[in-house]
Amino acid sequence: MIVSRARKMATRPPGHSQPAASPPATPAIAASGWPGQADLKRQLWWQMGVAALLILAALAALLLLDYLNMADEEMPAAPRFTQPVPVRKPPPPRESRCTACRNAAARATRRGAASQRCSA
C-alpha cells in the first residue's frame, strides 16, 4: 500500500500527547486516482470488448455449422407398429395370504401362540 509522505507525517503514534496537526491539502493526483488509472481502465474496456467479440464470433460459427449440417441430414421414417408388444405376465407373489390372515399371524406371533393357516 502506497502512503503519501504528507499522510505519514499527519498521523502520530498513540503515545504522543500533542494532537495531530490537520492534514495538508490533498494533492491533485489523489482526487482523480493514482497516475495511469485512466490508461488501465481504457485497456480493461478494450480487452473486455475484444473478449465479447470473440464470444459472439464463436457463437455465430456454431450457429452456421449447425445450419450447414442440418441440411445434409434426412430423418428416416419411423416404423409403424400395428400390433401391441408382447409383455410377459408377472410371477405370482410369494406369499398368497390375505391381509386378515397376515394380521392374525402377526398378533399370534407377538402373543407366542402358533399361527393358524388361512382358510381362504
Order of alpha helices (4+ residues) and beta strands (2+ residues): alpha-alpha-alpha-alpha
